[in-house]
Amino acid sequence: MASSDAEGLSIPIDDYETLLSTTDVELLKRAWRNEKAAPDILRFETDLIGRIREQIQLMEETAEEKSAAGVDPLSLSLYQMDLDRAQFLLRSYLRIRIQKIEKFVFHIAKTEELWNKLSREEKNFARRCTEDLKQHLEDSVLSKLPENYQSFQKQSVISEEDDMIPEAQLDTFVVCRSKEYLTGIQLEDGPVDDRSMLFEMEPGVLYFICYKSIKALVESGKIDLL
Amino acid sequence: MYGRKACQLVKELASGEKGQLTPFNSDLFEQVVAECTQHHLELQALIRKMQEEGLDVQTTRNAEHHGALIHHLSLVRNKRCLMAYVYNRAETIQSLLWKIGHVLPQEIEEKLCHPEVEYFKKHSAALKSYMSKMQLDLTVDMVPPKDPYIQVRVLDDIGDGIVLSDDKTANFARHSMHFLKRTDAEQFISRGLMEELTG
């Protein structure tokens, strides 16, 4: 469908596709897909979400105006559907992130790199979450244990590191696709002998790969998760 | 045998259906806590004995040391089991918020222990405060939308005068059928007060 539209507008297909893939809705879709597939939390798309919220508000206002002006119901319903889809993407994106925060809140709260990926509101939520869960664990279990065993982060005072904190599994496998030719990807799984081999990626081809190996490339936006 | 009760506790968790809660087993839970206290007493007794004999607690490797080590490890294991029990239940409680909303039905509340009910309330408040900051209700729109309107049947008397998002009020008498905005209907569906009519 994209190609026939493009002919009508006499824009070269390549340009048209890049144009299409850089609209905010497409960007949100991409962010949403990545967030959904990534085992750990990604950087919050502050600017994008701000723009999307403005657009949604604008669309809502237009929808109201249209319904007040008595535009024909079909076009209004189509408009409403489009709005609903955008709303769903936004809600789902925020929801996935909140659920990741719920799951790994202790780990996120103590790892600065992850903490800085949250939005201001998410940080507030995470702070309350940590506080509440900690309180709950203390009330239910920790306060009843002997003194040296009361930390929620450590098994006992002799543990050297925090060994009671659940964190995201980064060595799971994800499906991904690169937009450009990438080379020199270091594999971080499999037998040790193979790890020195560098892996390359063709654009547009689907790969099934260990998330750890491509984490940095996902964060820099070179690779999309599916 | 040390650690058996804690193991039972975790098994109870593992054998339950995912996302479902079983009643909080406070009886077994307290027994495991008591076992922890007992381990700690014996651990201290053994260390005291070593100190009385003038041995260096850090380096001596005698029978008392190994005994104490067993007690320490059993205690740590029990702690992990207790924490796993409470933590996993807390995760289920979090997921309940998404599934059934901010009001706990009576039959679920009965299965929770007191701190868990408190936790549910606090977590619900935290989530609500996030959503009001974002001015967005995240508990609706759980599935991708197909049609903005859906056909529903009311299963229970919800009453009249319910204000919908387009500022109209509706009378949701039992068994009546309505054509509603999906976002309006979802909250009632998740509480089991309405069902979607398909086909």
Interface residues (C-beta under 8 A of the other chain):
Chain A: S77 Q80 M81 D84 R85 Q87 F88 L90 R91 S92 L94 R95 I98 Q99 E102 K103 E121 E122 N124 F125 R128 C129 D132 L133 Q135 H136 L137 D139 S140 V141 K144 L145 P146 Y149 F152 Q155 S156 M164 P166
Chain B: V33 C36 T37 H40 H72 L75 V76 K79 R80 L82 M83 V86 Y87 A90 E91 Q94 W98 C113 P115 E116 E118 Y119 K122 H123 A125 A126 L127 S129 Y130 K133 M134 L136 D137 L138 V140 D141 P144 P145 D147 P148 R182 T183
